[in-house]
Amino acid sequence: MTGTPNAPDKTVRPKDPLIKDLNSSKDEFWWVHHAYKGKGAFDIASAGAFPEDSHIWVRFDEIDPGVVESTEACMPVGLGDFADFAQVLYKLNGYRPGAVKGWYVVVCVEEDTAWAVGQLRADTMHPLQLFSDLVYDNEKCATNKAAELRLKNPGAIRLSGELPVGSPVERRTADTIALERQYNARLAGFSRPAKQRESVSKAKKEPKKMAK
């Protein structure tokens, strides 16, 4: 070492710590393709992700966001070609089936002519719904509309550059947490060996003997 022992440290350091505000730029769903988050359009005719009859058309002005769709109708056991995708969206939607809050997408429905705003669905048969009253003649207008809808109804999603009200943790309501616990409890029950499940079920049905 060339410096004098115990000499004062004269290193010049910045007055303000070089720490980024992660809340202003963090994209918690960086692993999801940008088109599935409405940040770009995809062509429904050539993408291959949503083949014919896998999407439905609805009117945005006729949707009641307060209505919870039926699990049996959206995610029937053993039916549909999008079971794995539906399970992922089901969790992102606070363990609720149907339209996923905040996940608005832009789809080119006619090449270089028409772009529709749509929404992903936790649905094993129809993972995408398109709004027939939100079709635009250019991609930018559709993308802006999708961003506007995310800000009004963000759900669990948070994208870089957008400022939805409340953090994802704050938006996890008590009802959502209860649904998550039920979901995890069902998984835990299904993971038990068959004999163990039978013994537990039998024990519940048998009356308890009174102590003499």
N, C-alpha and C positions, 0 to 999 in steps of 0.2 A: 504494500500500500504506500502511496506517495504522500498522502495527507497527514497532517499532524494529529496524533491521538487526542481524543476529546475536544477537537476543534468544533466550533458551532457549524451547524448545517446551513449553508448559504444557497441551497438549491431553490431556484425560483419556481413557485407553484401558482397555478391559477387561483384567484380569490374564490370563484364559484366552483363547486364540484362538478365534474363532467358527467352528470347523471341525466339520462334521458327520461322524459315523462312517458313511461310506457303506456299509461292509460290513454294517451292521445294518439298512439300509433299502433298499438297492439291489435293484431287480428287473431282472435282465439281459435278461429277455424281456418288457419293457414293451410291445413292439409286437405281442405275441400276445394275442388276445381272452381275457379273464379266464376264460371258460367252458372254453376249451381247456387251461387250467392247473388246472382243478378248483376254482377260487375261486367258482364259481357253477354252477348247473345249466342245461342247455339241454334243450328239448323235442325229442326225436328225431322225433316225429310231425309237427311243424310247422316245425322249424328249416330244413329243406331242404338242409342241409349233408351229411347222411348219408341218402340215399334208401333205400328198401326194398332189402334184400339187400346193402347195403354194410357191414353190421356182422355180427359173429359172437358167439355166446354160448359162454363157456368157464367152467370152475370155477377159482377162484383157488387153492384148496387142491390142485389137480392140476397146477399149472404149476411147471416146473423152471426157475428163473431162469438157471441155468447153461447151458442149451441154446441154441445159436445157430441160428436158423431159416435155411432155405435161401433164398439170393438168387433163385434161379430160380423158387421157389414163390411168394415174396412180391412180387417185382418183375420179372415176365416182360416182356421187351422188346416194346413195342407193344400190350400188353394192359392193360385196366383203365381206369377213368375218373378215377383220382386220381394220375396219374404225377407231376405237379408237386408235389403235396402230399407224396407219398411220398419224393421227392428231398430236400425240406426236412427231413422227419422222419428220413430216413436219415442226414443229416449230424448232426442233433442227437443221434442215437443212437450216435455214435462210429463211423459208417460201417458199421452193422450193420442188417440187415433185421429185420422183425418188431416185436414189442412194444418201445416206446420207454421206456427206464428213466426213472422219475420223472414221466412225463406221465400222471398219473391224472386222470380227468374224472368228472363227475357228470351223469347223464342221467335225465331224467324219462321213464320208460317207460310209465307210466299216469298220465293227468292227475290231479294232486292226490291221487294214491294211492300210487305207488311210484317210488322213485329208485334207480337202480343205479350202482354204482361201475364205471368202465371204464378203459380204457387205450388211448392212441393207438398206431397201428401204422404202421411204414414198409412199407406194403403198397398196391400200386396198385389192388387190388380190394376189400379190406376194411380201411380205415384206422382202424377202431374195433373193439375187443373189449369186451364187457360180461361182468361176472362174475355168474353166476347165483346164487352163494352169498353175494353182497354186495349184496342188494337190501333197501332200508329203506323204512319207511312215512312218513318225513319227510326233507326235504332237508338239514337240519342234520346229522343222523347220517351221511348219505352224504358230505357235505362234510368232516366231521371224520375219517371213515375214509380219504378220499382224501389228506388232509393227513398222516395217520399213515403211510400207505404211502409218501408222498414222503420223509418223514424217514428211513424204514428203507431205502429204495432210491432215493436222489435222482437218480442219473445226472448229467447235465450241468445240470439245472434248478436254479435258486435263486430262491425267491420272497420278497418282502418279508414280514418277520415270522417266517420260518422259518429254522432254523439247522441245515442238513444238515452232516454231518461232512466237513471238507475243502473247499477252494475248487474251482471248476471246473477250474482249471489242475492242481491236485493230483490230481483225479480222472481226468485224461487219462493213461491208462496207456500204456506203451510199445507195447502191442499196438494201441491205438487210433491212435496216431501213425503206426504202420506202415501201417495200413489207409488212413489219410488220404493218405499219400504214394502208395500204390498207386492210389487214386481219382484224385488229381491227375495222376498219370502217364498214366492211361488217357485223361483229358480232353485232356492235351497231345498224345497220340498221335492222337486223333480229330480234333484241330484242324489237323493237318498236311494240306497239299494231297494229293490222291490219288496224283499222280505221285511226290511226295516219299516217301510211305509205301511205294510200290512199290519205289522205288530203295533205300530203307533195308532193306526186307525181302529184296530180291535180294542186296544186299551181304552180309547176314548168312549167306545160304545158300551163296554162292560160296566155295570154298576159297581161302585166302590163298596167294599165290605165294611160294615160298622164295627168298630173295636168294642169288645165286651168289657 
